[in-house]
Each structure stands twice: as C-alpha cells, then as structure tokens.
Amino acid sequence: DFTAFRILSPWVPFDRLTLVTSKSYSETVDALSESCGERTFRLFAPRSKKPFFGAVEDDRFQIRRNINYRNSFYPVLSGKIEVRGATVLIHVRMRMIVYTIIFMAFWMTFSLFAVGALMRSMMAGPRPVQWAGLFVLLFPAFGYALCMGGFLYERRQSIDALKKILAATQTPKS
C-alpha cells in the first residue's frame, strides 16, 4: 500500500491514523463536506470560515487545512470513511504536498553530496581547516528540521480540527 513511506517514515513526514465517531455515515460525510470551502490566500482579504478545502466524494476525501499564511510543509489529508457496526471509522493518511516532497528530495540530495565532498576534502590530507566549509554541514539538518517542524505543527492542527468537526476520537495505533 504505502510500503515505501512506511520504510522512510522516520525521515519523511507521513502519518496514518484512524478516527472513530458515533455519527452516522451520512452525518459524517455531510460534516466533512460542510467543513470544506474555497481556498483563500489573499493578503488583506478576510479568512474563510471553513477550516478545510478540497474534495469529499462518497466515502473518500482529499482535503487540506485552509491556512492564511505560508507553510509549504502542511499535510494533505486523504482518506476513506468506513461503516463498522454502530460506529464510523475515518481512515486518514497524511503526507506533504508532492511539489514540496520533490523540492526537499533535491535539497537533501545536493546538501548531502556537499557534505560528502567536504568530508572527502578534509580526509584527503593535511590542510588548513576551512571553517566556512563546515557551514555545509548545517544544510541537511536545516532542511530536515524545517520539513519536520512545519509538517508536525500543521499535522496536530489538522487532526484537532478534524476531531472537532466529526466529534471523533483517535484509535490507538496498531
């Protein structure tokens, strides 16, 4: 299913969770649909009252939080709504925007190549230490911290908003 993401999960922001609600299937779909509006990002325009934007179709959805500031690392929530007995399960997968994943892959690749070149240069022989070159070591750490920090903050906000809208609780991870 998402095996590659499961393997990379300590390094790539990705998460899965299941929410449980006592609402009916149609109430759940309606609540999710009503919480989605138009995407708003205008500098001096009033913020949309709807917490999410995206698409809700039958038992599937793909939504994002409607934020009024820039954060390229916020999660895309996609999922499926499933009826199980008297409860409704909402299976949610969270990942970063595809363009951000591609950009961060390039960032990390080139910064790790630069770190490798610096290490190779330092091991090649006795030379005066180029302290400015050690600055290169910060690029992968900065990219990782920026990526994880931006994603994890928005992840928590998205989950809280979804729980509130659906009157749901999160199931323990299995």
LOKOLSE-323552 format. One record per residue (C-alpha): residue in one letter; x, y, z. Coordinates in steps of 0.001 Angstrom, whole numbers, padded with zeros to 6 digits, always signed. Each point is the difference from the previous one (the first is absolute). Layout:
N
aXYZ...
END
This chain:
174
d+000000+000000+000000f+002408+002733+001148t+002958-002250+000828a+002608+002482-001230f-001453+002662+002301r-000023-002427+002929i+003708-000709-000504l+000836+003701-000334s-002389+001179+002738p+002739+001058+002459w+001460+002213-002735v-003004+001043-002092p-003027+001621+001622f-002832-002468-000442d-002637-001257+002384r-003056-002223+000186l-002730+000021+002556t-003540-001169+000507l-002735+002102+001551v-003192-001460+001445t-003289+001866+000195s-003448-000907+001194k-001591+002113-002746s-001698-001802-002844y+001699-000431-003353s-002080+002737-001667e+000543+002398+002941t+003735-000609-000213v+000139+000624-003752d-002205+003092+000365a+002107+001406+002855l+003187-000554-001985s-001527+001541-003149e-001301+003022+001902s+003427+000612+001518c+001554+000374-003471g-000112+003334-001742e+001965+001924-002561r+003709+000422+000495t+000771+003520+001171f+003389+001610+000003r-000330+003695-000519l+002109+002453+001896f-002741+002347+001195a-003085-002132-000568p-001974-001449+002882r+000834-003590+000814s-002454-002665-001088k-002236-001340+002749k+000503-003546-001257p+002953-001819+001604f+000806-002180-003039f-000056+000066-003785g+000021-002923-002373a-002306-002726-001232v-002344-002383+001790e-001534-002607-002298d-002119-002866+001314d+002212-001898+002443r+003325+001636-000955f+001512+003410+000592q+003134+002019-000661i+000178+003224+001979r+002480+002540+001351r-000280+002499+002795n-001007+003474-001136i+002841+002070+001458n+000536+003702-000551y+003793-000117+000114r+002773-001747-001892n+001044-003500+001008s+001039-002235-002875f+000395-002926+002367y-003601-000335+001137p-001657-003391-000520v-002446-001157-002607l-002596-002168+001725s-001456-002762-002121g-002145-002761+001257k-002921-002314-000031i-003163-000131+002076e-001058-003474+001078v-003077-001201+001883r+000655-002669+002591g-003008-000884+002112a-001377+003012+001846t+003178+002008-000488v+001580+001700-002953l+003756-000267-000548i+001890+002720-001824h+003349-001273-001280v+002320+002960-000606r+003368+000110-001767m+002113+003121+000239r+002851+000950-002277m+001661+003154-001222i-000912+001682-003272v+001667-001797-002951y+001895+003112-001162t+001436+000461+003483i+001092-003640+000128i+001796+000395-003329f+001668+003260+001071m+001147-001484+003323a+001363-003098-001781f+002176+002278-002149w+000987+002095+003022m+001043-003023+002052t+001759-001715-002912f+002141+003005-000891s+000706+000958+003599l+001083-003565+000821f+002246-000024-003084a+001544+003254+001250v+000568-001532+003444g+001606-003050-001634a+002272+002210-002108l+001009+001963+003091m+000792-003182+001929r+002009-001372-002905s+001927+003254-000248m+000719+000002+003739m+001272-003594-000107a+002138+000527-003107g+002898+001393+001916p+001221+002567+002446r-001363+003397-000960p-001033+002990+001990v-003547-000476+001223q-002494+001966-002025w-002466+000949+002717a-002327+001562-002519g-000206-003388-001720l-001359-001540+003190f-003093+002172-000513v-000984-002553-002660l-000690-002484+002807l-002979+002108+001078f-001880-000261-003308p-001333-003572+000407a-000837+000632+003665f-001775+003264-000854g-001989-001670-002796y-001043-002881+002247a-000968+002286+002912l-001964+002343-002271c-001825-002888-001653m-000868-001873+003192g-000808+003095+002055g-002361+001466-002592f-001722-003334-000603l-000374-001053+003646y-001448+003359+001073e-002602-000033-002762r-000660-003718+000551r-001097+000664+003563q-002183+002941-001080s-001640-002070-002767i-000739-002962+002273d-001499+002242+002686a-002221+001764-002558l-001124-003317-001499k-000807-001459+003428k-002041+003065+000888i-001971+000011-003270l-000779-003721+000109a-000369-000288+003810a+002519-002814-000291t+002685-001637+002085q+003246-001476-001212t+000543-003731+000249p+003291-001255+001393k+002574-000925-002642s+000073-003707-000748
END
